[in-house]
Amino acid sequence: MAEHSSGPSGPTGPPTPAIDTGTPHSARVWNYWLGGKDNYPIDRQVGDQVMAVFPAIVDVARHSRAFLGRAVRHLAGEAGIDQFLDIGTGLPTVDNTHEVAQRVRPSSKVVYVDNDPLVLVHAQALLTSSPEGRCSYLDADVHDPDLILEGAAETLDFDRPIALMMLGILGNVLDDDRAQAICDRLVAALPAGSYLVLEDGTDAYDKETSHQAQETRAEAGDPYRLRSPEQIAGFFRGLTLLEPGVVSVSRWRPEETAWGVPDEVAALCRVAVKETAAGSR
């Protein structure tokens, strides 16, 4: 694991490992769906294959990104959170977690976690903190929560509330029991008053099409596990949900527009608070 920090002077770190341009990576495929340019032919190939059977994946990506912004604004504002652990960072785009949080609360500290060298390259260049806060990057894998917690503790104070952000990441953990264990371990390390913000793909809306997309990703070398609303709800056991509970990412406290409430998309989310140090975990 490599840890890279940034403040007013910008990020530093050891040499970046070689980027594998022949194997698709979820962060780069996601970047392609969001209209970004930080991806390779193999990522675009997988992205196109999934879009061919599930065109709505583009709406999922865009609404998921918008949900991140709304959730972070709420936590940094009304909830008073100034520490964020964002696992599965993905490639920097517009309104990254630290940008949203530090606009509301400039002293916010954010630790990003990902394991793609291309993400690291861009994190070093773009994920720069406000002078009052701090922004760090961990080169680590979601499958190793203890390593993540160890690295995050170099920047975050685990005696104070932290917002754990897990957007679109647990779908990369294909085994259900393992995904639950990872989530449990991470939440167990958080102090009372902390929050879990989680979003992942679901097969709840169109099982046939969703599973075609899931099979396509697996065959292309970028497997992703879709889960039911009940399975996603299980990640929040022992926590107290914020309204409106488990909903499509497009329906979590959407901003008012002239076009009314947005359509549901095939990704579910929740935001919940850990009210006691032990909880039920």
KAWOBEL-V484033 format. One record per backbone hydrogen bond with DSSP energy under -0.5 kcal/mol. CO is the residue of the C=O (numbers start at 1). NH is the residue of the N-H. If there is no record, write none. Layout:
# KAWOBEL-V484033
((CO | NH) (CO | NH))
This chain:
# KAWOBEL-V484033
((2 | 139) (4 | 137) (5 | 12) (6 | 135) (7 | 10) (19 | 21) (21 | 42) (25 | 28) (25 | 29) (26 | 30) (27 | 31) (28 | 32) (29 | 33) (30 | 34) (31 | 36) (32 | 35) (37 | 39) (40 | 43) (40 | 44) (41 | 45) (42 | 46) (43 | 47) (44 | 48) (45 | 49) (46 | 50) (47 | 51) (48 | 52) (49 | 53) (50 | 53) (50 | 54) (54 | 57) (55 | 58) (56 | 60) (57 | 61) (58 | 62) (59 | 63) (60 | 64) (61 | 65) (62 | 66) (63 | 67) (64 | 68) (65 | 69) (66 | 70) (67 | 71) (68 | 72) (69 | 73) (70 | 74) (71 | 75) (72 | 76) (73 | 77) (74 | 79) (75 | 81) (77 | 80) (82 | 109) (83 | 163) (84 | 86) (84 | 111) (85 | 87) (85 | 165) (86 | 113) (87 | 167) (96 | 100) (97 | 101) (98 | 102) (99 | 103) (100 | 104) (101 | 105) (105 | 108) (108 | 134) (109 | 84) (110 | 112) (110 | 136) (111 | 86) (112 | 138) (113 | 88) (113 | 89) (114 | 140) (115 | 117) (116 | 119) (116 | 120) (117 | 121) (118 | 122) (119 | 123) (120 | 124) (121 | 125) (122 | 126) (122 | 127) (123 | 127) (124 | 11) (126 | 128) (130 | 133) (134 | 110) (135 | 6) (136 | 112) (137 | 4) (138 | 114) (138 | 140) (141 | 144) (144 | 148) (145 | 149) (146 | 150) (147 | 151) (148 | 152) (149 | 153) (151 | 154) (152 | 155) (152 | 156) (156 | 158) (157 | 160) (162 | 164) (162 | 195) (163 | 85) (163 | 165) (164 | 166) (164 | 197) (165 | 87) (166 | 168) (166 | 199) (169 | 172) (170 | 173) (171 | 225) (172 | 174) (175 | 179) (176 | 180) (177 | 181) (178 | 182) (179 | 183) (180 | 184) (181 | 185) (182 | 186) (183 | 187) (184 | 188) (185 | 189) (187 | 190) (191 | 194) (194 | 274) (195 | 164) (196 | 198) (196 | 272) (197 | 166) (198 | 270) (199 | 168) (200 | 268) (201 | 227) (206 | 210) (207 | 211) (208 | 212) (209 | 213) (210 | 214) (211 | 215) (212 | 216) (213 | 217) (214 | 218) (215 | 219) (216 | 220) (217 | 222) (218 | 221) (224 | 226) (227 | 203) (228 | 232) (229 | 233) (230 | 234) (231 | 235) (232 | 235) (233 | 236) (234 | 237) (236 | 239) (239 | 241) (240 | 273) (242 | 245) (245 | 247) (247 | 269) (248 | 251) (249 | 252) (251 | 253) (257 | 260) (265 | 267) (266 | 202) (267 | 249) (268 | 200) (269 | 247) (270 | 198) (271 | 242) (272 | 196) (273 | 240) (273 | 275) (274 | 193) (278 | 281))
